[in-house]
Amino acid sequence: MGVVIVTGSGGLVGSACVRRFVEDGHDVVGLDNDMRARFFGPSASTARITERLRAAHPREFHPRDVDVRDADAVDRVIAGAGRALELVVHAAAQPSHDWAASDPATDFSVNALATLNLLEALRHRRPDATFVFCSTNKVYGDRPNALPLVEGETRLDLPVGHPYHDGITIDMSIDRTLHSLFGVSKAAADLLVQEYGRYFGMPTACFRAGCLTGPGHQGAELHGFLSYLMRCVVAGEPYTVFGYGGKQVRDNLHADDVASAFAAFHASPRTSAVYNLGGGRSNAISMLEAIGACERIAGRPLSWTLSDRARTGDHRWWISDLDGFRRDHPGWELAYDLERTLREIHDTNVDHWSACAAGPAAVSERI
C-alpha cells in the first residue's frame, strides 16, 4: 500500500484518519504543529493524541512538526513521498467563528493559504493523488437561518414535507449571506479545491461538515460543543449556551465515520466533488437535549447559563443531506449513533477530565 498524508493529524478528524489508513495498510505521514493549543489554550492541545498515535503505530505513523502555511515545507513533504503518495487528507484548520474575528489574518492563512500550498505542491508533484478537504457547512453562511423553522419544547425544526426536512443539500446558495470570517476563509479554500479539480483534472473532494465529534476531540468553549459540553458536566465546570433559547439543532457525526467516508471517496474518486457531511436526522440533537443527554450519561448535573447573544453567522438549525454522498458511494454507512458516540466521549475521557478538575497533581499522576 502507498503513502497517505494527513494534515492536522493530532486533531479529531486527523487522528481518526491516521488510525483508519494505518489499519488499511498505508504508511501515514502526519503534519501537525499543535496550533490548536495556540487557538484555545493548553487544554485543547493535540500533543497527547499525537504521542498516542506514535506509540500505537511506531512503524506506520510518521509525525512531522510542519506548519502547513509554510509552502516550502509542505512541498518537501509531498516531494519526499514521491510516487507512493496516494492520498492527502487536509484536516488542519482554525475552526472557530469567534477566534477568526480576533485574528482574521491568521485565520485566513491557516484555512485558505495552507490549502493553496497543498494543492500547488500536489499539482506539480503528484496531480493524480486524491485530495480530500475537510470543509464546513459555514460556507453557506447564515442562510439556513432563513428556513421556516417551527419552535418545539426542546428544539427548532423544519415541518415535515419541507424539501430540507431530511437534510440540507448542496444546492443551497452561499451568496448574499453573513458568513463570519471563519466561513469566508473556509469558503475560499473550498472553492480552491473545486477549481484545482476542474482546471487541472485532479481528483478532489470538499466535505462540507457540520458537527464532527468523538472521544479524540479536544473540545474548547469556542469549538467542539459535544466534547466540551461533556467535559464541563464531568469536571463540574460552568457552561454557556449562546442564543436561540438553547433550541438550536445540529447533526453530529463520529470522526471514525468521517474517516470511512474519506476512504470510500479515495476508493472511487471524482473530480471536484462536493458533499454535505454530517450525522443526518437520526443523529440530530438540540443544545437543550444535548445537556440532558450528557447529564444522564455522566450521572451529574451541569451548571449552565443562557446568553441572549448568538455567535456571528451561527446556525439555528443544521441537518446534513447524506443522499448525495450515498448515491456516489453506496457502500458507506454510519457505524455510530448519537448515544454510542456520547458514551464513548464520556468513557474515554472521564478519568482525565476528573483528574484535571482535581488539580495539576492529580493530572500528573495519571499521565
C-alpha positions as CSV (number, residue, x, y, z in Angstrom):
1,M,0.0,0.0,0.0
2,G,1.0,3.6,-0.6
3,V,1.5,6.7,1.5
4,V,-1.2,8.9,2.9
5,I,-0.5,12.4,4.2
6,V,-2.9,13.8,6.9
7,T,-2.7,17.4,7.9
8,G,-3.9,18.2,11.4
9,S,-3.1,14.6,12.3
10,G,-3.4,15.2,16.0
11,G,-6.9,16.6,15.8
12,L,-10.2,14.9,15.9
13,V,-10.6,14.1,12.2
14,G,-6.9,13.8,11.5
15,S,-6.3,11.3,14.2
16,A,-9.2,9.2,13.1
17,C,-7.8,9.2,9.6
18,V,-4.4,8.2,10.8
19,R,-5.8,5.2,12.5
20,R,-8.1,4.3,9.6
21,F,-5.4,4.4,6.9
22,V,-2.8,2.6,9.1
23,E,-5.3,-0.1,9.6
24,D,-5.9,-0.2,5.8
25,G,-2.2,-0.9,5.3
26,H,-0.8,2.5,4.5
27,D,2.2,4.4,5.7
28,V,0.8,7.7,7.1
29,V,2.7,11.0,7.3
30,G,1.1,13.4,9.8
31,L,1.5,17.1,9.7
32,D,0.7,18.9,13.0
33,N,2.3,21.8,14.9
34,D,-0.3,21.9,17.6
35,M,-1.7,25.3,16.7
36,R,-4.9,24.2,18.4
37,A,-3.2,24.9,21.7
38,R,-2.5,28.5,20.5
39,F,-6.1,28.9,19.4
40,F,-7.8,27.5,22.5
41,G,-5.2,27.1,25.3
42,P,-3.2,24.2,26.7
43,S,-6.3,22.1,27.5
44,A,-7.0,21.9,23.7
45,S,-3.5,20.7,22.8
46,T,-3.3,17.8,20.3
47,A,0.1,16.8,21.6
48,R,-1.3,14.0,23.8
49,I,-3.1,12.5,20.8
50,T,0.0,12.7,18.6
51,E,2.0,10.8,21.2
52,R,-0.6,8.1,21.5
53,L,-0.6,7.6,17.7
54,R,3.2,7.5,17.7
55,A,3.2,4.9,20.4
56,A,0.5,2.8,18.9
57,H,1.9,2.8,15.3
58,P,5.7,3.3,15.6
59,R,6.4,2.0,12.1
60,E,3.5,3.1,10.1
61,F,2.9,6.7,11.5
62,H,5.4,9.4,10.8
63,P,4.5,12.7,12.5
64,R,6.1,15.9,11.3
65,D,6.1,19.2,13.1
66,V,5.2,21.2,10.0
67,D,3.2,24.4,9.7
68,V,1.0,24.0,6.6
69,R,1.3,27.7,5.9
70,D,5.0,27.1,5.0
71,A,4.8,26.4,1.3
72,D,8.4,25.1,1.1
73,A,8.0,22.7,4.0
74,V,4.7,21.4,2.5
75,D,6.4,20.9,-0.9
76,R,9.3,19.0,0.7
77,V,6.9,16.6,2.5
78,I,4.9,15.9,-0.7
79,A,8.1,15.5,-2.8
80,G,9.5,13.1,-0.2
81,A,6.5,10.8,-0.6
82,G,7.1,10.6,-4.3
83,R,5.1,8.2,-6.5
84,A,4.0,6.3,-3.4
85,L,1.7,9.1,-2.4
86,E,-1.9,8.1,-2.9
87,L,-4.0,10.5,-0.8
88,V,-3.8,13.8,1.1
89,V,-6.4,14.4,3.8
90,H,-6.5,18.1,4.6
91,A,-8.0,18.3,8.1
92,A,-5.8,21.1,9.6
93,A,-7.8,24.3,10.3
94,Q,-8.6,27.2,12.5
95,P,-12.2,26.1,13.3
96,S,-13.8,28.8,15.4
97,H,-16.1,31.7,14.4
98,D,-15.0,33.7,17.5
99,W,-11.3,33.1,17.1
100,A,-11.3,34.1,13.5
101,A,-12.7,37.5,14.4
102,S,-9.9,38.1,16.9
103,D,-7.2,37.5,14.2
104,P,-8.6,37.4,10.7
105,A,-5.1,37.3,9.0
106,T,-4.0,34.2,10.9
107,D,-7.4,32.5,10.3
108,F,-7.2,33.1,6.6
109,S,-3.6,32.0,6.3
110,V,-4.3,28.7,8.1
111,N,-7.6,27.9,6.3
112,A,-7.1,29.3,2.8
113,L,-3.4,29.9,2.2
114,A,-2.4,26.5,3.6
115,T,-4.9,24.8,1.3
116,L,-3.4,26.6,-1.7
117,N,0.1,25.4,-0.6
118,L,-1.0,21.8,-0.6
119,L,-2.9,22.0,-3.9
120,E,0.1,23.7,-5.6
121,A,2.6,21.1,-4.3
122,L,0.3,18.3,-5.4
123,R,-0.3,19.8,-8.8
124,H,3.4,19.9,-9.5
125,R,4.5,16.7,-7.7
126,R,1.6,14.2,-7.7
127,P,-1.6,15.5,-9.5
128,D,-3.2,12.1,-9.7
129,A,-3.2,11.7,-5.9
130,T,-6.6,12.1,-4.2
131,F,-7.2,15.3,-2.3
132,V,-9.8,15.3,0.4
133,F,-10.7,18.6,2.1
134,C,-12.5,18.9,5.4
135,S,-14.7,21.9,4.6
136,T,-17.6,23.2,6.7
137,N,-21.3,23.9,6.4
138,K,-20.4,27.5,7.4
139,V,-19.6,28.1,3.7
140,Y,-23.4,28.6,3.4
141,G,-23.2,31.4,6.0
142,D,-26.4,32.1,7.9
143,R,-28.7,31.2,5.0
144,P,-30.1,28.2,6.9
145,N,-31.5,30.7,9.5
146,A,-34.0,31.8,6.8
147,L,-35.6,28.4,6.8
148,P,-39.2,28.3,8.2
149,L,-38.4,26.7,11.5
150,V,-41.1,25.7,14.0
151,E,-40.3,26.1,17.7
152,G,-41.0,23.0,19.8
153,E,-40.5,22.4,23.5
154,T,-36.8,21.4,23.2
155,R,-35.8,22.2,19.6
156,L,-36.4,24.1,16.5
157,D,-37.3,22.0,13.4
158,L,-38.5,22.1,9.9
159,P,-42.0,21.0,9.1
160,V,-42.5,17.5,7.6
161,G,-42.7,17.9,3.9
162,H,-40.1,20.7,3.6
163,P,-37.5,19.9,0.9
164,Y,-34.7,20.1,3.5
165,H,-36.5,18.3,6.3
166,D,-34.3,15.2,6.0
167,G,-31.2,17.3,5.3
168,I,-29.8,20.4,3.5
169,T,-28.4,19.7,0.1
170,I,-25.5,21.4,-1.7
171,D,-27.9,23.4,-3.9
172,M,-28.2,25.9,-1.0
173,S,-26.7,29.2,-2.2
174,I,-23.6,30.6,-0.5
175,D,-24.2,34.1,-1.8
176,R,-25.8,37.2,0.0
177,T,-25.4,35.8,3.4
178,L,-23.5,36.5,6.6
179,H,-20.7,34.0,6.7
180,S,-18.5,35.0,9.7
181,L,-14.8,35.5,8.9
182,F,-14.2,31.8,9.6
183,G,-16.8,30.9,7.0
184,V,-15.1,33.2,4.5
185,S,-11.7,31.6,4.9
186,K,-13.1,28.1,4.6
187,A,-15.3,29.1,1.6
188,A,-12.1,30.4,-0.1
189,A,-10.4,27.1,0.5
190,D,-13.5,25.1,-0.6
191,L,-13.6,27.0,-3.9
192,L,-9.8,26.5,-4.5
193,V,-10.2,22.7,-4.0
194,Q,-13.1,22.7,-6.6
195,E,-11.2,24.8,-9.1
196,Y,-8.0,22.8,-8.9
197,G,-10.1,19.8,-9.7
198,R,-11.7,21.5,-12.7
199,Y,-8.6,23.3,-14.1
200,F,-6.1,20.5,-13.6
201,G,-8.2,17.4,-13.6
202,M,-7.2,16.5,-10.1
203,P,-9.4,14.1,-8.0
204,T,-10.6,16.4,-5.3
205,A,-13.5,16.5,-2.8
206,C,-14.9,19.1,-0.4
207,F,-16.8,17.6,2.5
208,R,-18.9,20.4,4.0
209,A,-19.1,19.0,7.5
210,G,-21.4,20.0,10.3
211,C,-20.6,18.9,13.9
212,L,-17.9,16.3,13.9
213,T,-17.1,14.7,17.2
214,G,-15.7,11.7,19.1
215,P,-13.5,10.8,22.0
216,G,-10.4,12.3,20.5
217,H,-11.9,15.8,20.3
218,Q,-10.0,18.3,22.4
219,G,-13.2,20.4,22.9
220,A,-13.0,24.0,23.9
221,E,-15.6,26.7,24.6
222,L,-15.1,28.1,21.1
223,H,-15.2,24.8,19.2
224,G,-16.2,21.2,19.7
225,F,-19.5,21.6,21.5
226,L,-20.3,17.9,22.4
227,S,-16.9,17.1,23.7
228,Y,-16.6,20.4,25.7
229,L,-20.2,20.0,27.0
230,M,-19.4,16.5,28.3
231,R,-16.2,17.8,29.8
232,C,-18.0,20.6,31.7
233,V,-20.5,18.1,33.1
234,V,-17.8,15.7,34.2
235,A,-15.5,18.3,35.6
236,G,-18.2,20.5,37.2
237,E,-17.2,23.5,35.0
238,P,-19.8,26.1,34.1
239,Y,-21.2,26.1,30.5
240,T,-22.7,29.0,28.5
241,V,-25.3,28.4,25.8
242,F,-25.2,31.1,23.1
243,G,-28.5,32.2,21.8
244,Y,-31.7,30.7,20.3
245,G,-33.0,29.6,23.7
246,G,-30.8,26.5,23.6
247,K,-33.1,25.1,20.9
248,Q,-30.6,25.2,18.0
249,V,-30.1,21.8,16.3
250,R,-27.0,20.1,15.0
251,D,-26.5,16.7,13.4
252,N,-23.4,15.0,14.8
253,L,-21.0,12.6,13.1
254,H,-18.4,10.4,14.7
255,A,-14.9,11.0,13.4
256,D,-14.5,7.3,12.6
257,D,-17.5,7.7,10.2
258,V,-15.8,10.7,8.7
259,A,-12.6,8.7,8.1
260,S,-14.6,5.9,6.5
261,A,-16.3,8.4,4.2
262,F,-12.9,9.7,3.1
263,A,-11.7,6.2,2.5
264,A,-14.8,5.5,0.4
265,F,-14.1,8.5,-1.7
266,H,-10.5,7.6,-2.2
267,A,-11.6,4.1,-3.4
268,S,-13.7,5.7,-6.0
269,P,-12.6,9.3,-6.5
270,R,-14.2,12.0,-8.7
271,T,-13.1,15.4,-9.9
272,S,-14.3,18.5,-8.0
273,A,-16.8,16.6,-5.9
274,V,-18.8,18.4,-3.2
275,Y,-20.8,16.8,-0.4
276,N,-22.5,17.9,2.7
277,L,-21.5,15.5,5.5
278,G,-23.0,15.0,9.0
279,G,-24.9,12.6,11.1
280,G,-28.2,13.1,9.4
281,R,-31.6,13.5,11.0
282,S,-31.1,10.3,13.1
283,N,-28.1,11.9,14.9
284,A,-29.5,15.4,15.3
285,I,-29.9,17.0,18.7
286,S,-30.6,20.4,20.2
287,M,-28.5,22.1,22.8
288,L,-31.1,21.6,25.5
289,E,-31.4,17.9,24.5
290,A,-27.6,17.5,24.5
291,I,-27.3,18.9,28.0
292,G,-29.9,16.4,29.2
293,A,-28.1,13.5,27.5
294,C,-24.7,14.4,28.9
295,E,-26.1,14.8,32.4
296,R,-27.8,11.4,32.1
297,I,-24.7,9.6,30.9
298,A,-22.3,11.3,33.4
299,G,-24.8,11.0,36.2
300,R,-24.4,14.5,37.4
301,P,-26.0,18.0,36.7
302,L,-24.4,20.8,34.6
303,S,-24.2,24.3,35.8
304,W,-25.2,26.3,32.7
305,T,-26.4,29.7,31.7
306,L,-28.2,31.0,28.6
307,S,-26.8,34.0,26.8
308,D,-29.0,36.1,24.5
309,R,-26.1,36.6,22.2
310,A,-25.8,34.2,19.4
311,R,-22.5,33.7,17.7
312,T,-22.0,35.6,14.4
313,G,-23.1,33.6,11.4
314,D,-24.1,30.7,13.6
315,H,-26.9,28.4,12.6
316,R,-30.3,27.9,14.3
317,W,-30.7,24.5,12.6
318,W,-28.5,22.3,10.6
319,I,-29.0,18.7,9.4
320,S,-26.9,17.4,6.5
321,D,-28.3,15.7,3.5
322,L,-26.4,12.4,3.1
323,D,-28.1,11.1,0.0
324,G,-25.7,12.8,-2.3
325,F,-22.7,11.0,-0.9
326,R,-24.5,7.7,-0.6
327,R,-25.5,7.8,-4.3
328,D,-21.9,8.1,-5.3
329,H,-20.6,5.7,-2.6
330,P,-23.4,3.3,-1.7
331,G,-21.2,1.1,0.5
332,W,-20.7,3.9,3.1
333,E,-22.9,3.6,6.2
334,L,-22.9,5.2,9.6
335,A,-21.4,3.0,12.3
336,Y,-22.2,5.3,15.2
337,D,-25.5,6.6,16.5
338,L,-25.6,9.5,18.9
339,E,-25.9,7.5,22.1
340,R,-22.9,5.4,21.3
341,T,-20.9,8.5,20.4
342,L,-21.7,10.3,23.6
343,R,-21.0,7.3,25.8
344,E,-17.6,6.8,24.1
345,I,-16.7,10.5,24.6
346,H,-17.6,10.1,28.3
347,D,-16.0,6.7,28.9
348,T,-12.7,7.6,27.1
349,N,-12.2,10.9,28.9
350,V,-13.9,10.7,32.3
351,D,-10.7,9.8,34.2
352,H,-8.6,12.5,32.5
353,W,-11.3,15.2,32.9
354,S,-11.9,14.3,36.5
355,A,-8.2,14.5,37.2
356,C,-8.0,17.9,35.6
357,A,-10.8,19.1,37.8
358,A,-8.9,17.7,40.9
359,G,-5.8,19.8,40.1
360,P,-2.3,19.5,38.5
361,A,-1.1,16.9,40.9
362,A,-3.9,14.5,40.1
363,V,-3.3,15.0,36.3
364,S,0.4,14.2,36.7
365,E,-0.4,11.0,38.5
366,R,-2.5,9.8,35.5
367,I,-0.1,10.9,32.7
